[in-house]
Each structure stands twice: as C-alpha cells, then as structure tokens.
Amino acid sequence: MKKLLHAAVPALLVLFAACATRSTTTRSDAPSLLKSRCLISGEAVDADSPSADFAGGKVGFCCKSCLGEWNALDAAGKQAKFEAAK
C-alpha cells in the first residue's frame, strides 16, 4: 500500500501542476494574417475568414471555394499568388 501511495502522490502533483499552468488560446492569441485580401479573389478578409498556413504565417480567403482553389495550386502557383496579392 505504501508503494502505491508513493507512486500516486507524485503523479497527482504533476497532474495538478499541468492543469494549473495550462493556457487557453484566444482569438487575440491567433497569428495575424500575412495579407488583408483573399489571394484568389482579392476581396477583404479578416481573422474569422477561412485560412491556410503559408510562408511561416497565415493567409486568408473570402470563402471556402477560394481556399479550395488555393489548396489545388502547387508551391510555385501559391508563391505567385502570394506575391501578386496587394
């Protein structure tokens, strides 16, 4: 019984410490978009728009259809669209 208690106490301490230090991600913690316009249509986008990871950040799209077009592009096509976007 003592062995079980000696094993359980440290495990519970680790569990409680992990719960106490766990942080939650909020919208304000989300990475900002690299561009303010959809890379496919050119329409304005915001933090709630569909997005994809690109060039170490996020790029936004006005709709899921544009996101699908983006996903169908190869790496060179994505780079060209990114560079062409204002």
Residue pairs with C-beta under 8 A, 6 or more apart in sequence:
27 47
30 47
31 57
31 58
32 47
32 57
32 58
33 45
33 46
33 47
33 49
33 51
33 57
33 58
33 59
33 60
34 54
34 55
34 57
34 58
34 59
34 82
35 45
35 59
35 60
35 82
35 85
35 86
36 44
36 45
36 60
37 43
37 44
37 45
37 85
37 86
38 44
38 45
38 49
38 60
38 61
38 62
38 63
38 66
39 59
39 61
39 66
39 70
39 81
39 82
39 85
40 61
40 62
40 66
40 69
40 70
40 81
41 61
41 62
41 63
41 66
42 85
42 86
43 62
44 62
45 51
45 60
45 61
45 62
46 60
47 60
49 60
49 61
49 62
50 60
50 61
50 63
50 64
50 66
50 67
51 58
51 59
51 60
51 61
51 67
52 58
52 59
52 61
52 67
52 70
52 71
54 78
54 82
55 82
59 70
59 82
61 67
61 70
70 78
70 81
73 81
